[in-house]
Amino acid sequence: PFAQVCFVSQSQQTEVIENTLCPTWDQTLIFSNIEIFGEPEEIQQDPPNIIVEIFDKDQF
């Protein structure tokens, strides 16, 4: 499987981990040039969502 991670307007994929139903990723994804508008206190109270979707490479 692999994971697709979406944050604000950007999306990245992890590496594929073969032959497992319980993957663990030890990988860092860097999202560059992210702009988040608003007051820091508001952003801290209601931060943007991070969406993580898991896919099977064989079924994608």
GROMACS elastic network, one bead per residue, 0.5 to 0.9 nm:
[ bonds ]
;  ai    aj funct       b0    kb
    1    15     6  0.84690   500
    1    16     6  0.54907   500
    1    17     6  0.55311   500
    1    18     6  0.66201   500
    1    19     6  0.82473   500
    1    20     6  0.76002   500
    1    21     6  0.77708   500
    1    22     6  0.88854   500
    1    23     6  0.71236   500
    1    54     6  0.67622   500
    1    55     6  0.54400   500
    1    57     6  0.54485   500
    1    58     6  0.82107   500
    2    13     6  0.69853   500
    2    14     6  0.56690   500
    2    15     6  0.60192   500
    2    17     6  0.64629   500
    2    18     6  0.89647   500
    2    23     6  0.83270   500
    2    25     6  0.87793   500
    2    53     6  0.84277   500
    2    54     6  0.58277   500
    2    55     6  0.54684   500
    2    56     6  0.65123   500
    2    57     6  0.67937   500
    3    12     6  0.83885   500
    3    13     6  0.56843   500
    3    14     6  0.53756   500
    3    15     6  0.77952   500
    3    16     6  0.80073   500
    3    25     6  0.88965   500
    3    52     6  0.64178   500
    3    53     6  0.54772   500
    3    55     6  0.61128   500
    3    56     6  0.88256   500
    4    11     6  0.68444   500
    4    12     6  0.57267   500
    4    14     6  0.65172   500
    4    51     6  0.80118   500
    4    52     6  0.57160   500
    4    53     6  0.51953   500
    4    54     6  0.64493   500
    4    55     6  0.77086   500
    5    10     6  0.83620   500
    5    11     6  0.55611   500
    5    12     6  0.53764   500
    5    13     6  0.61655   500
    5    14     6  0.79132   500
    5    29     6  0.85397   500
    5    50     6  0.70168   500
    5    51     6  0.56660   500
    5    53     6  0.65407   500
    5    54     6  0.88676   500
    6     9     6  0.72354   500
    6    10     6  0.57058   500
    6    12     6  0.65775   500
    6    13     6  0.88461   500
    6    49     6  0.83933   500
    6    50     6  0.58356   500
    6    51     6  0.50700   500
    6    52     6  0.65181   500
    6    53     6  0.85191   500
    7    10     6  0.54655   500
    7    11     6  0.63754   500
    7    12     6  0.87839   500
    7    31     6  0.79027   500
    7    34     6  0.87328   500
    7    48     6  0.74672   500
    7    49     6  0.66293   500
    7    51     6  0.66495   500
    8    11     6  0.83405   500
    8    34     6  0.74812   500
    8    35     6  0.83659   500
    8    36     6  0.81150   500
    8    48     6  0.67653   500
    8    49     6  0.73552   500
    8    50     6  0.76136   500
    9    34     6  0.81137   500
   10    31     6  0.71934   500
   10    32     6  0.88028   500
   10    34     6  0.82668   500
   11    31     6  0.82718   500
   12    29     6  0.72108   500
   12    30     6  0.86531   500
   12    31     6  0.81745   500
   13    16     6  0.87523   500
   13    29     6  0.81406   500
   14    17     6  0.88690   500
   14    25     6  0.77260   500
   14    27     6  0.72516   500
   14    28     6  0.85356   500
   14    29     6  0.75644   500
   15    25     6  0.80474   500
   15    27     6  0.80803   500
   16    56     6  0.87486   500
   16    57     6  0.72600   500
   17    20     6  0.70785   500
   17    23     6  0.65004   500
   17    24     6  0.81991   500
   17    25     6  0.79817   500
   18    21     6  0.89572   500
   18    23     6  0.85024   500
   18    57     6  0.86539   500
   19    23     6  0.89187   500
   20    23     6  0.59790   500
   25    28     6  0.87111   500
   31    34     6  0.67902   500
   36    43     6  0.81137   500
   36    48     6  0.82749   500
   37    40     6  0.86498   500
   37    43     6  0.81111   500
   38    41     6  0.83382   500
   38    42     6  0.65672   500
   38    43     6  0.64614   500
   39    42     6  0.52352   500
   39    43     6  0.62708   500
   39    44     6  0.86145   500
   40    43     6  0.50775   500
   40    44     6  0.60363   500
   40    45     6  0.85736   500
   41    44     6  0.50833   500
   41    45     6  0.62066   500
   41    46     6  0.86353   500
   42    45     6  0.50759   500
   42    46     6  0.60294   500
   42    47     6  0.78003   500
   43    46     6  0.50756   500
   43    48     6  0.74997   500
   44    47     6  0.55148   500
   46    49     6  0.88734   500
   55    58     6  0.86452   500
   55    59     6  0.74778   500
   55    60     6  0.66078   500
   56    59     6  0.52700   500
   56    60     6  0.60786   500
   57    60     6  0.53117   500
